[in-house]
Amino acid sequence: MNKYVFLVEDELLISLEIEMLLSELNIKSHGPFSSCQAALAALANIDAHSIDCAILDVKLTDGEALPLARVFHKHGIPIIFSSGHANNHHLETYYPPGKYIAKPFDPTVMKNTIALSVDKL
């Protein structure tokens, strides 16, 4: 059965790197989406049960990704928060079983976190 990650990242090179890691893990992605608005619009057309994990850049082109985090948390979907802002580390406690990975991230850490998160469902 295919695994899917919902990817929200507004930096092209980072989203490409994450997509490469997903490919190595044989995981498909919904996205990447570069804004909260675009991600919410896409989410309206995707069955939440088809999402095994979400990777959210906290600060996006149109604000923070917290509205998305609330939706994923409500559906019990594990969230990996990725941010270059040190003050966002607390998010994983607000959205358990969320994980926080600081940018720039170690690809091995991101890959292992993704693998563990998609297997939690």
C-alpha positions in Angstrom: 0.0 0.0 0.0 1.3 3.4 -0.9 2.3 5.9 1.8 1.7 9.6 1.3 3.2 12.7 2.8 1.5 16.1 2.6 4.4 18.5 1.9 4.2 22.2 2.6 7.4 24.1 2.0 8.0 27.5 0.4 11.7 27.1 -0.4 12.2 25.3 -3.7 15.5 23.7 -2.9 14.3 22.4 0.4 11.1 21.0 -1.1 13.2 19.2 -3.8 15.5 17.7 -1.2 12.5 16.4 0.8 10.9 15.0 -2.3 14.2 13.2 -3.1 14.2 11.7 0.5 10.5 10.7 0.0 11.5 9.0 -3.3 14.3 7.1 -1.6 11.7 5.8 1.0 9.2 4.9 -1.8 6.7 7.5 -0.3 4.6 9.7 -2.6 3.7 13.3 -1.9 0.8 15.6 -2.0 2.5 18.8 -2.9 4.7 20.6 -2.4 2.6 23.6 -1.6 4.3 26.9 -0.9 1.5 28.7 0.9 -1.1 27.9 3.6 -3.9 29.0 1.3 -2.8 26.7 -1.5 -2.3 23.8 0.9 -5.8 24.3 2.5 -7.4 24.5 -1.0 -5.7 21.2 -2.0 -6.5 19.6 1.3 -10.2 20.2 0.6 -9.9 17.8 -2.4 -7.8 15.1 -0.7 -9.2 12.4 1.5 -7.4 12.9 4.9 -7.2 9.2 5.3 -4.8 9.0 2.4 -2.3 11.1 4.2 0.2 9.3 6.5 2.2 12.3 7.6 2.5 16.0 7.0 5.7 18.0 6.7 5.1 21.6 7.4 7.4 24.6 7.0 6.2 26.8 9.9 6.7 30.2 8.2 5.2 30.3 4.7 4.7 33.0 2.0 1.3 33.9 3.4 1.8 33.4 7.1 2.2 30.5 9.5 1.1 26.9 8.8 -0.8 26.6 12.1 -4.2 26.3 10.4 -2.9 23.3 8.6 -1.4 21.8 11.8 -4.8 22.0 13.5 -6.4 20.1 10.6 -3.8 17.4 10.6 -3.8 17.1 14.3 -7.6 16.8 14.3 -7.3 13.8 11.9 -4.5 12.2 14.0 -2.0 12.7 11.2 1.6 12.9 12.5 3.3 16.3 11.7 6.9 17.1 11.1 7.5 20.8 11.7 10.5 22.1 9.7 11.7 25.6 10.5 14.7 27.9 10.6 13.2 29.8 13.5 14.5 28.5 16.8 11.4 29.7 18.7 9.1 27.2 17.0 10.5 24.2 18.8 7.5 24.1 21.2 5.1 23.2 18.4 5.8 19.5 18.7 4.3 19.6 22.2 1.2 21.4 21.0 0.5 18.8 18.3 1.6 15.4 19.6 3.0 13.2 18.2 4.6 16.0 16.3 8.3 16.3 15.6 10.4 19.4 15.1 13.4 19.5 12.7 15.4 22.7 12.6 16.6 24.1 9.2 19.1 23.5 7.8 18.4 19.9 8.5 20.5 16.8 8.3 19.0 14.7 5.5 19.5 11.5 7.4 17.6 12.9 10.4 14.8 14.1 8.1 14.6 10.7 6.3 14.5 8.7 9.6 11.9 11.0 11.1 9.7 10.6 8.0 10.1 6.9 8.0 9.1 6.7 11.7 6.2 9.1 11.3 4.6 7.3 8.3 4.8 4.0 10.2 2.9 5.3 13.2 -0.5 4.9 11.5 
